[in-house]
């Protein structure tokens, strides 16, 4: 989407104007690029020694609420790897914590919810999110856009299904037993839950866009656990609601999930401009499934980062070859950067992609 495709009366933001000619933004709009843009999911975080240094002794959720710390962590991989976009440092449960949900992120476990949602009365935990609830996001993004200049800042949020899965399970789950039990056993309660989460997610994304995010990504990390029919019936309406609600801002909207090869067409149909692809489906096949009119993002297997430089370059070249016929391509991993990754491997990979695709 470009500034000249905005709805009537909608003006592009100053940040959009500053970043619109970047390789990343051009790729989102399926325009010609000087090189294939690169960024890495979870590029800001545990793989960087400088991250561990500045976060020492600070709990995860607290670190997401300190604007200067957020700005520093967000910038660390930009300085080190020369990636084409920054992604805001936060966590998908931050908006839930901001509205008072009793949860914490436990090291080695992930988000843990004290009172899982299992009944209609439990929905009372989920009130509307206001900009004042996440004032630190606005402040941190102001610091970041001032420092980034023409380099885009990507905002993000958790998709309704993935947030619901944490809330219903009470924490991470491999099989999502409670989530599916609720979705099948009480479809009206499930619909009301994901609809309310769609409103909270929308409010969180609007805060980020209005604070200067040039693009946003909706992470539906666990939606790959569903069959296509279940996705269409029980998940897609809530995701569509989010994408439609932010469409008028004119910023590129990215959609990503893990293990979603069978859902790629539906995820594109949900309303994203860019569809993320994990490493299980080649990009040319993913393009066939998604259909025309979308940029694809991905899809280097992060485990290959632990191999030799020759192997990394060989597999990266395969990804680029698979993307050769796409309308638009953003190079990324098929999931997040593993915590024990050698940061230099990421730096070399970004440089290789830039060099290999220079036009």
N, C-alpha and C positions, 0 to 999 in steps of 0.2 A: 504494500500500500504506500502511496506517495502523497505528498502534500496536495497535489492537484486532484487526488481522488477523495479528499475529505468531504463529508456531507456539507451541504450548503450552509454557509454561515460559520463553519468551524474553522478556526485559525490554527495553524501549527504552532506549537510552543517554541520558545526561544531555544530550548535544548534540542528539540527536533531539528530546527534550522541549523544549529551548530554541528550536528552529527549526521545529517541526512546524506552527505556525500562520502561517508566512510564506506569501506568495503563491506562491513557487516550489514549496514542499512541497505546498501544497494543489493546485496544478495537476498535480503528479506523481501525486497521488492522485485526480485527476479530480473534485475538489470545487470548490464555488463560490469565486471569488477576488475580492478588491477591485479588482484590475486585472490585465491580462495581464502575467505576470512576464517580465523581459528579462534575458538575459546574452548575451555574445558569445564564441564560440570564439576562442581566442588573444587575449582581451581584455587579458591580462597579457603585455606584450612589446613587440615592435619598433615599434609605432605610437606609443608614448609617449616623449616626450623624457626624462621622469624615469627611465624604464627604462634608456635608454642611459647616463644619468649614473651610476646606481648600479652598472651592470654594466661600466663602462669598464675594459678591460684584464683582465677575468675571463672565461676560456673558458666556453662554454655548460654543459658537464657539471659543471665545478667550481661554477658558480653554482647548480646544482640541489642541491648538497650542503652549502650554507651556510645553516643554518636561519634566521638573522635576515635574510639577503638574500632567501631564498625568501618569507618572510613579508612583507617590504616590497614585493616585486614583485607578489605576489598581491593585496595591498591597494590598490595604485596605481589600478587601474581602478574599484575599488569607491568610492574617494574621489572620483575624477574624474567618473565616469559615473552614479553612484547606481544601479548595476545591482542586480538582486534576488538575485544569488548570486555568490560568489567561486568561481573555479576554481583549484585548487592549481597553482602554477607548477612545472613539471617537464618531462620529455620522455619519450616512450614507450620509449626505449632505456635509461632509467636503471636498471631492474631487471636488464637484461642486463649493463650495465657493472658493477653491484653484485656479480654472481656471477662476474666475472672475464673476460667476453668482451672480446677485444681490439678495441675500436671507439672511434671519436671522431666528434664532430659538426663537420664542416668548414664554415666560413662560405661561404655561397653554394652549397653542395652538399647538405648534410644528413648523416645518419649514414653512416659508412663502416666496414665490417667488414674487419679484416685477413685473417682466415681464413674465407672463406665456407663454409657447410655444404653439402657436395655428396655426402658418403658417410656411412655408418653410424658410422664412427669419429669423424666430426666432431661427433656428438651429445654426445661427452664434454665439450664446452665448456659444456654446459647442466646445471649442478648445481642442487639445490633452493635457493630463496631463503629466508633466515631474517630475522626482524625486525632482528637485529643488523646484517645487511648494509645496511639502509636506516635506521639509527638517526636520521639527520638528518630523515627524513620525519616520524617520530613527534614529534621536537622542534619542527619547524616547524609542524606542525598544532596542537600545543599552544599555541604563540604565536598562531596565527591564530584558533582558536576562542575564545580569551580576548578577542581584540579584536573579532571579528565579532559576538559575542553572539547575537541572534536571527536574524542573516542566515546562510543556509546556506553551507557550504563543500562544493564538489563535488570529489571525488577522481577520478582517472582512470588508465587503463592502456591500452596497446596490445592489440588483439585478437590471438589466435594467428596468424591468416593474415597480418596486416600485419607483425607481428614476424618471422614466417617469411620473408616476402618480402625484408625487409632482410637477414636472415641468409643466405639462399640467393643472392640477387643480389650481395651484398657492398656494397650501397648503394641509393640510389633508382633506380627503373627505370620506363620508360614502358610497356614491353610485357611485362615479367615473364617473359622467355623461360626463364631458368634455373628459376624457381619453377614454372612450368607443366610444364617438362620433368621435374622431379622428381615433381611431383604425379601426372602421367600415367604416367611411366616406372617409378617405384618407389612405388606407392601405400602399401605397408606402412611404408617409411621416412618418407614424408610424414605418415602417420597418427601415427607415433611422435613425430615432430618437433612437430606442432601439439598433441599431447596433453601433451608435456613443457612446452611453452610455456603451455598452459592452466594447468598447476599453478603455474608461475612467476607468471603474471598473477594467478591467484587469491590467491597468497600476498601479492603486492604490494597488491592491493585490500583484503585483510583487514587489513593493517597500517594502511592509511589509514582504514578504517572504525573500527577499534578506537582510532585516535588522534583521531577526532572528525569524520570526513567524514559529512555528512548525506545525501549521495547520491553515486553513482559513475557515470562514463561510460566505456564501452568503445569506444575508437576503432578502427574497422576501415577505416582511411583508403583502402586500395587494393583492397578487396574488390569494388568495382564493375568490376574487370577480368574478373570471372568470370561465366559463364552460370549461371542458376538451378540447373540439374542438378548442375553442379560444386560450387556452394555447398552444396547439400543433402548431397551425398555426401562432400565433402572438407574442408569448413570448419565447417559447422553443428554437428557433434558436439562439437568443441572449444569453440566459443563457448557452447553449451548447458552444457557442463561448468562453465565459469566462472560463468555466471549461477546455476546450481543450487547451486554451492558457497557462494555468498554470500547466498542467499535467506533463510536463517534470521536474518540481521541485521535484516531488515525495512526496509532503506534503499531508496529508489527506485533502479532500475537503468536507465541510459540506454544506447542502442545507436546508433551513428552511423557512416555510411560515405559516401563521395563517389561520385556516379554510380551510385547503388544503386536507381534507380527500379524496375528489374525484380526486385529482391531484397527489396523492403520487406516483403512478406508473410512471407517466410522469416526476415527479421531480427527481426520481431516474434515469430514462432514460436520463435525461439531462446531467448526467456525474458526479454526486457526489459520493463519497465513503461512506458518512454518510448522512442519511436522517433524518431530524428533524420531530417529530410528535407532534401535539398539543394534548390536553386532550380529544378531541371528538371521537377519534378512538383508541380502545385498541391496545397495541403494537403487540399482536399476529395477529390481523386482519391487522394491518398496514404492518407487514412483508409479509403477503399473497399478499397484493396489490403491494408492492414495488418489491417483487421477491427476489431471492437469490443473494448473493454476496455483500450485503450492511449491514453496521452497522446501527442500529436505535438509535436515540437520543430522550429522552423525558421520560415521558410525563405527569408529575404530574401537576394537576390543581393548579395554584398559589393561587386561592381563598381559597383553603383548609388551607393555611398557617395561616388563621385568626381563625381557629377552635381550638379545644383542642389538646393537644399533643397526646392523645390517637387516635383521629380521623386522625391526620396527619400520625401517624405511621401505622394505619390500611390501609389508602389509599396508602401510600408509599409501603407497603407490596404487595398490589394488583398490583401496577405497576411492582414491581420486579417479582411477580409470572407470570404476563403476558409476561415478557421478558425472562422467564426461558428457552425457546427453541430457542432464537434468536442466530444468528451467532456471533453477537456482540451487546453490549448495553452500552450506556452512559446515566446515570441518569441526567435528567434536568427537568426544568419546561416546561409546554406546551406553555408558552410565557414568557414575562419578569417579573422580580420581581416587584410587585406593590410598589409605592413610600412609602406607609404607613405601609409596612410590618415590624413586629418586627424582627430585625436582629437575635435575639437569636433563633427564630423559624427556620431560615435557618441554623444556626450553629448546632442545634439539629438534623435537617433533614439530613445534610451531615454526621454527626456522626452515625446516625441510619443506613443509607444506607451502610456505611463502615463496621459497626459492623455486620449487617444482612447478608452481602454478603462475609465476610472474608472467604478465602479459604485456 
